[in-house]
């Protein structure tokens, strides 16, 4: 009998400790936005309408110099979601999948799942993982086909709601002898749509927000928050918004917020003096749409009318996402969940809007690598901006600490909590991004990168400068390094040249700066 009482008492103590541990832990709302550069009011862009994200920034901590590890969706996402650099994940392209090279690698939601959290994801989150990585979630991932759309609307056809596009898209999918969601099927269908003049860069329709996936995912998020509120279990909820990725298809409401004639074009649309050809690309993503090349000159420069249309579409898409973020955060507050929930808001990388004559991402320039990053936590007295260089790699350890669980020991990122708690202003002196060139045949096609795929551009960004080393050789293996392997260089001075109009890499007065930044690069990529 005594033993029974002892067991009962111990059980009650154990349960009490568990409840106390749970109450000390924080929920996490993880919001990642595709192709979102810091074109937001809170980042100083007064032309953009983003009141809800700006409010989040005013209540949290905004990092003004946050950088992606590679300015392409898959490489960036699989890097920040695992807390490991692209040279570890071995994902530098759109084809290689997360667990192809590192089958035992751990993602942020997977780690929270192992620590007793309910983990749910939806939208564009695990781009670069097979089937949205089932290991990461306690419930099946919610893809676009799983959303409930506005009455009278079905899932967008290739991201559009145009009836004409729906009709052609549906007929092609029915006739296609391949999975339209697989790479081969997707490229086959899109090639036909582009040739038929049914793949435009923009769509402006007077439809409800939830006629598109981002609006539908907002309503699903609110539904899930209500469910979490009822079951009183710690959650890690990941929402992946797909705009402002191309095509720009926000509802008409958001297009009407802006006057196209008032939109400013990129101030500098030329190549930087002294920069190598490998610094640039042909804006290939833009050319996947049928109305791009008719609007380009022989040098690939988009004409002014199309530039205004594209920037208009991008800005309208940002405001569309801002509205969705506002609905979610308002609901979080109305339920009281905000009192125990950490909010992480960021983009996966930046986006060129005509600067350097470039569109899309896919470069090592500032506009492609810099992204917004905002943390808000009930335990943090926010409302300030931090200007130190940070990396998206730092999200994994930071969110663990904020949530109240131990962070893994093998992450490449560092916890930013000392900055959030105002115990430190700087934790990094620089951030590193990278981008490969000369990769005309993807590894997924021939099983390896081809012999002419020999350049990796590594960018080091500190408070004043950006240095880029274009390194030759087999970048599958970076175990050794010699300065002779640097075949091209760039160096930009943001104090005197914020638009990156000239590279100072060959300027003798910058040699000490360059040598120091090479040392910084070595310390992280090769020696660490």
C-alpha positions in Angstrom: 0.0 0.0 0.0 2.8 2.4 0.9 4.5 1.7 -2.4 1.3 2.6 -4.2 1.2 5.9 -2.4 4.8 6.6 -3.2 4.2 5.8 -6.9 1.2 8.0 -6.9 3.0 10.9 -5.3 6.0 10.5 -7.7 3.6 10.4 -10.7 1.8 13.6 -9.5 5.2 15.3 -9.1 6.3 14.1 -12.6 3.0 15.4 -14.1 3.4 18.6 -12.3 6.9 19.1 -13.6 5.8 18.3 -17.1 2.9 20.9 -16.9 5.4 23.4 -15.5 7.9 22.7 -18.2 5.1 23.0 -20.8 3.9 26.3 -19.4 7.5 27.6 -19.5 7.8 26.7 -23.2 6.6 29.1 -25.9 4.7 28.3 -29.0 6.2 29.3 -32.3 4.5 31.0 -35.3 7.1 30.7 -38.2 6.2 32.9 -41.2 8.5 32.7 -44.2 7.7 34.8 -47.3 9.0 33.9 -50.8 11.2 36.4 -52.6 10.6 39.1 -50.0 13.3 41.8 -50.0 13.2 44.4 -47.3 10.8 46.6 -49.3 8.7 47.4 -46.3 7.8 50.6 -44.4 9.7 49.4 -41.3 12.8 49.2 -43.4 12.5 52.8 -44.6 10.6 52.3 -47.9 7.8 54.9 -47.6 6.4 54.1 -51.0 5.2 50.6 -49.8 2.0 50.0 -47.9 2.8 47.3 -45.2 1.2 48.5 -41.9 0.8 45.0 -40.4 4.4 43.9 -40.8 5.5 47.4 -39.7 3.4 46.9 -36.5 5.1 43.6 -35.9 8.5 45.2 -36.3 7.5 48.0 -33.9 6.7 45.4 -31.2 9.6 43.1 -31.9 13.2 43.3 -33.0 14.0 44.1 -36.6 17.4 43.1 -38.0 18.3 45.5 -40.7 21.2 43.5 -42.1 20.0 39.9 -42.3 21.4 37.8 -45.2 20.4 34.5 -46.9 23.1 31.9 -47.4 22.2 31.5 -51.1 19.8 33.6 -53.2 17.7 30.8 -54.6 14.7 29.2 -52.9 15.8 25.6 -52.4 19.3 26.3 -51.2 18.3 29.1 -48.9 15.3 27.2 -47.4 17.2 23.9 -46.8 20.0 25.9 -45.2 17.9 27.9 -42.7 15.5 25.0 -42.0 18.5 22.8 -40.9 20.8 25.5 -39.6 23.6 24.3 -41.9 25.4 26.1 -44.8 24.8 25.0 -48.4 28.3 23.5 -48.6 27.1 21.1 -45.9 23.7 20.3 -47.2 25.2 20.1 -50.8 22.1 21.8 -52.1 23.0 24.6 -54.5 20.4 24.1 -57.2 16.6 23.5 -57.6 16.8 19.7 -58.1 18.8 18.2 -55.3 16.5 17.2 -52.4 17.2 17.7 -48.7 17.9 14.1 -47.7 19.6 13.0 -50.9 23.0 13.8 -49.6 22.3 14.1 -45.8 19.5 11.5 -45.0 19.8 12.0 -41.2 19.9 15.8 -41.3 17.4 17.5 -38.8 15.0 20.3 -39.6 13.7 22.9 -37.2 10.1 21.5 -37.1 11.5 18.0 -36.8 13.5 19.0 -33.8 10.5 20.7 -32.2 8.5 17.6 -32.9 11.0 15.5 -31.0 10.7 17.9 -28.2 7.0 17.3 -27.8 5.5 20.1 -30.0 2.6 19.8 -32.4 4.3 20.7 -35.7 2.2 21.8 -38.7 3.3 23.3 -42.0 1.5 24.8 -45.0 2.2 26.6 -48.2 5.7 27.1 -49.6 8.0 26.0 -46.8 10.0 22.9 -47.6 10.8 23.7 -51.2 13.8 21.4 -51.7 12.5 18.5 -49.7 10.7 15.4 -51.1 6.9 15.5 -50.3 7.5 18.5 -47.9 9.6 16.2 -45.6 7.0 14.1 -43.7 9.6 13.6 -40.9 9.2 17.2 -39.9 5.5 17.2 -39.1 3.1 15.7 -36.6 0.3 16.2 -39.1 0.4 15.8 -42.9 1.8 18.9 -44.6 -1.0 21.2 -46.0 -0.3 21.9 -49.7 -2.1 24.1 -52.1 -4.5 21.3 -53.2 -5.6 20.9 -49.6 -6.8 24.4 -49.0 -10.4 25.5 -49.2 -10.7 28.4 -51.7 -13.3 31.1 -52.0 -16.8 30.1 -53.0 -16.9 29.6 -56.8 -13.2 29.1 -57.1 -11.0 26.1 -57.3 -7.3 25.8 -56.8 -5.5 28.3 -59.0 -4.3 26.9 -62.3 -0.5 27.3 -62.4 -1.1 30.1 -59.8 -3.6 31.9 -61.9 -7.4 32.3 -61.6 -8.0 33.4 -65.2 -10.8 31.2 -66.7 -8.9 31.0 -70.0 -5.8 29.7 -68.2 -7.8 27.3 -66.1 -9.4 25.8 -69.3 -6.1 25.2 -71.1 -4.2 24.1 -67.9 -6.9 21.5 -67.1 -6.9 20.1 -70.6 -3.1 19.8 -70.6 -2.9 18.0 -67.3 -5.5 15.5 -68.4 -3.5 14.7 -71.6 0.0 14.8 -70.0 1.7 11.4 -69.7 3.6 12.6 -66.5 2.9 13.8 -63.1 2.3 17.5 -63.5 3.6 18.2 -60.0 6.9 16.5 -60.8 9.7 18.5 -62.5 9.3 16.8 -65.9 5.5 17.3 -66.0 5.7 20.9 -64.6 8.2 22.0 -67.3 6.3 20.2 -70.0 3.0 21.9 -69.2 4.6 25.3 -68.6 6.4 25.2 -72.0 3.0 24.7 -73.7 1.3 27.4 -71.6 4.1 29.9 -72.4 4.0 29.1 -76.1 0.2 29.6 -76.0 0.6 33.0 -74.5 -1.1 31.8 -71.3 1.8 32.4 -68.8 1.8 36.1 -68.1 4.0 37.9 -65.6 1.0 39.4 -63.9 -2.7 38.9 -63.3 -5.1 41.6 -62.0 -8.5 40.2 -61.1 -11.3 41.5 -58.8 -11.4 38.3 -56.7 -11.4 37.6 -52.9 -8.1 37.1 -51.2 -8.8 33.4 -50.7 -9.2 32.8 -54.4 -5.4 32.4 -54.2 -3.4 30.0 -52.0 -1.9 32.7 -49.8 -5.4 34.0 -48.8 -6.7 30.4 -48.3 -3.7 29.5 -46.2 -4.4 32.5 -43.9 -7.9 31.2 -43.2 -6.4 27.7 -42.6 -3.9 29.2 -40.2 -6.6 30.9 -38.2 -8.5 27.6 -38.1 -5.4 25.8 -36.7 -4.8 28.5 -34.1 -8.3 27.9 -32.8 -7.6 24.2 -32.7 -4.3 24.8 -30.8 -6.1 27.1 -28.4 -8.6 24.4 -27.6 -6.2 21.5 -27.1 -3.7 23.5 -25.0 -0.7 21.9 -26.5 2.6 23.6 -27.5 2.7 24.2 -31.3 5.2 25.0 -34.0 3.1 26.4 -36.9 4.9 27.2 -40.2 3.2 29.3 -42.8 4.9 29.7 -46.1 3.5 32.6 -48.2 4.2 32.3 -52.0 4.0 35.9 -53.0 5.7 38.1 -54.0 7.2 35.3 -56.1 6.3 35.5 -59.8 3.7 35.6 -61.3 2.4 38.6 -59.6 -1.2 37.8 -59.0 -2.6 39.7 -56.0 -6.3 40.6 -56.1 -7.2 43.9 -57.7 -7.7 45.5 -54.2 -3.9 45.5 -53.8 -3.0 46.7 -57.3 -5.3 49.7 -56.6 -3.2 50.8 -53.7 -0.6 52.2 -56.1 -0.4 54.5 -59.1 1.9 53.0 -61.7 3.1 56.3 -63.0 4.4 57.2 -59.6 6.5 54.1 -59.2 10.3 54.7 -59.1 12.5 52.6 -61.3 15.9 51.2 -60.2 18.4 54.1 -60.2 21.4 52.0 -61.4 20.6 49.5 -64.2 24.1 48.9 -65.6 26.9 46.4 -64.7 29.3 47.5 -62.1 32.6 48.8 -63.3 35.3 46.2 -62.7 32.9 43.4 -62.1 33.3 40.0 -63.8 30.6 38.6 -66.2 29.9 35.8 -63.7 28.4 38.3 -61.3 25.4 38.5 -63.5 22.7 36.3 -65.1 20.2 36.5 -67.9 17.1 36.9 -65.6 16.1 33.4 -66.8 13.2 33.1 -64.3 11.6 36.2 -65.8 12.0 34.7 -69.3 9.8 31.8 -68.3 6.8 34.0 -68.9 5.4 34.6 -72.4 5.3 38.5 -72.2 8.9 39.0 -71.0 11.1 38.8 -74.1 8.9 41.0 -76.3 9.5 43.7 -73.6 13.3 43.3 -73.7 15.9 44.9 -75.9 18.8 43.0 -77.4 20.9 43.4 -74.2 18.1 41.9 -72.1 17.0 45.3 -70.6 13.3 45.4 -69.8 11.5 48.4 -71.3 10.2 51.1 -68.9 6.5 50.1 -69.2 7.1 46.5 -68.3 9.5 47.6 -65.5 6.7 49.7 -64.0 4.2 46.8 -64.4 6.6 44.4 -62.6 7.4 46.7 -59.8 3.7 47.5 -59.4 3.0 43.8 -59.2 5.7 43.2 -56.7 4.5 46.0 -54.5 0.9 45.0 -54.7 2.0 41.4 -53.8 3.8 42.6 -50.7 0.7 44.5 -49.6 -1.4 41.4 -50.2 0.9 39.4 -48.0 0.9 42.2 -45.4 -2.8 41.9 -45.2 -2.6 38.2 -44.6 0.0 38.6 -41.9 -2.2 41.2 -40.2 -5.2 38.8 -40.1 -3.1 36.1 -38.5 -1.5 38.4 -35.9 -4.8 40.0 -35.0 -6.3 36.5 -34.4 -3.3 35.5 -32.4 -3.8 38.5 -30.2 -7.6 38.1 -29.9 -7.3 34.6 -28.6 -4.5 35.5 -26.1 -2.1 33.1 -27.8 0.3 36.0 -28.4 1.0 35.9 -24.7 2.8 32.6 -25.1 3.9 32.6 -28.8 7.2 33.5 -30.4 6.7 35.0 -33.9 9.5 34.7 -36.5 9.0 36.7 -39.8 11.4 36.7 -42.7 12.0 36.2 -46.4 14.0 33.4 -47.9 16.2 35.9 -49.9 15.9 39.2 -51.7 14.9 40.1 -55.3 16.3 42.3 -58.1 13.9 44.8 -59.4 15.9 46.1 -62.3 19.1 47.1 -60.5 22.3 46.1 -62.3 19.8 45.3 -65.2 18.8 42.2 -63.2 15.5 40.7 -62.2 14.8 37.8 -59.8 17.5 36.7 -57.4 20.4 34.3 -58.3 23.3 36.7 -57.5 25.6 37.7 -54.7 24.6 41.4 -54.8 22.9 43.2 -51.9 19.4 43.2 -53.4 19.4 39.4 -53.9 21.0 38.4 -50.6 19.5 40.8 -48.0 16.1 39.9 -46.5 13.9 41.1 -43.7 14.1 39.3 -40.3 11.9 40.1 -37.3 11.5 38.3 -34.0 8.8 39.0 -31.5 8.6 37.2 -28.1 6.5 37.7 -25.0 9.8 37.5 -23.0 11.5 40.2 -25.1 11.1 43.9 -24.7 11.1 44.8 -28.4 10.6 47.9 -30.4 14.2 48.4 -31.6 16.3 47.9 -34.7 19.7 46.0 -34.7 22.2 46.8 -37.5 24.7 44.1 -37.0 25.2 41.5 -39.8 23.2 38.3 -39.1 22.4 35.2 -41.2 19.3 33.2 -41.7 21.3 30.3 -40.2 20.8 32.1 -36.9 17.1 31.5 -36.9 17.3 27.8 -35.8 19.3 28.3 -32.5 17.5 31.6 -31.8 14.0 30.2 -32.0 15.0 27.2 -29.8 16.3 29.5 -27.1 13.2 31.8 -27.3 10.9 28.7 -27.1 12.6 27.3 -24.1 14.2 24.2 -25.5 17.9 23.4 -25.7 19.4 24.1 -29.1 21.4 21.4 -31.0 25.2 21.5 -30.7 26.0 21.1 -34.4 24.4 24.1 -36.0 26.3 26.6 -38.1 24.2 29.5 -36.9 24.4 31.3 -33.5 21.6 32.4 -31.2 20.7 36.1 -31.5 19.0 36.1 -28.0 21.8 38.3 -26.5 20.9 41.0 -29.0 17.2 40.5 -28.4 17.7 40.8 -24.7 19.9 43.9 -25.2 22.9 42.2 -23.7 24.9 42.7 -26.9 24.7 44.8 -30.0 27.0 42.7 -32.3 27.5 38.9 -32.3 28.9 38.7 -35.9 31.3 40.9 -37.7 30.2 39.7 -41.1 27.7 37.4 -42.9 28.4 35.0 -45.8 26.4 34.2 -48.9 27.3 32.2 -52.0 26.2 31.4 -55.5 27.6 29.0 -58.1 28.0 29.6 -61.8 28.7 27.6 -65.0 26.3 24.9 -64.0 24.5 24.3 -67.3 23.7 20.6 -66.5 22.1 19.9 -63.2 23.5 17.2 -60.9 20.1 15.4 -60.9 20.4 14.8 -64.6 23.9 13.3 -64.8 24.5 12.3 -61.2 27.1 14.9 -60.6 28.0 18.5 -61.5 29.6 18.7 -64.9 33.3 19.5 -65.5 32.6 23.1 -66.5 30.6 23.7 -63.3 33.7 25.0 -61.5 32.9 28.4 -59.9 31.5 29.2 -56.5 31.1 32.9 -55.6 31.5 33.5 -51.9 30.4 36.9 -50.6 31.5 38.3 -47.2 29.3 41.3 -46.1 30.4 43.4 -43.1 29.2 46.8 -41.9 30.9 48.7 -44.7 31.9 46.3 -47.5 31.0 43.3 -49.6 33.9 41.1 -50.9 33.2 38.3 -53.4 35.7 35.6 -54.2 35.0 33.5 -57.2 36.7 30.2 -56.5 37.6 27.6 -59.1 37.8 23.9 -58.6 35.5 21.2 -57.3 33.2 22.9 -54.9 31.7 19.6 -53.9 34.8 19.4 -51.6 36.0 22.5 -49.8 38.3 20.7 -47.4 41.3 22.6 -48.7 41.9 26.1 -50.1 44.6 28.1 -51.7 44.4 31.8 -52.6 45.4 30.9 -56.2 42.0 29.3 -56.5 40.4 32.7 -56.4 40.1 33.5 -60.1 37.9 36.6 -60.0 37.1 39.1 -57.2 34.6 41.9 -56.4 34.7 44.5 -53.6 32.0 47.1 -53.0 32.2 50.0 -50.6 28.7 50.9 -49.3 29.8 54.1 -47.5 30.7 55.8 -50.8 28.8 53.6 -53.3 25.6 52.1 -51.9 24.3 51.1 -55.4 27.4 48.9 -56.1 28.3 50.8 -59.3 32.0 50.0 -59.0 34.1 47.1 -57.8 37.3 48.2 -55.9 38.9 44.7 -55.8 41.8 45.8 -57.9 42.3 49.1 -56.2 45.5 49.2 -54.2 44.0 51.3 -51.4 41.6 48.5 -50.6 44.1 45.6 -50.4 44.1 45.5 -46.6 40.3 45.4 -46.6 40.3 42.6 -49.1 43.0 40.6 -47.2 41.0 40.8 -44.0 37.8 39.7 -45.7 39.5 36.7 -47.3 40.7 35.8 -43.8 37.1 36.0 -42.6 35.9 33.8 -45.5 38.6 31.2 -44.8 37.7 31.1 -41.1 34.1 30.1 -41.9 34.1 28.1 -45.1 37.4 26.2 -44.9 38.9 26.3 -41.4 35.6 25.9 -39.5 
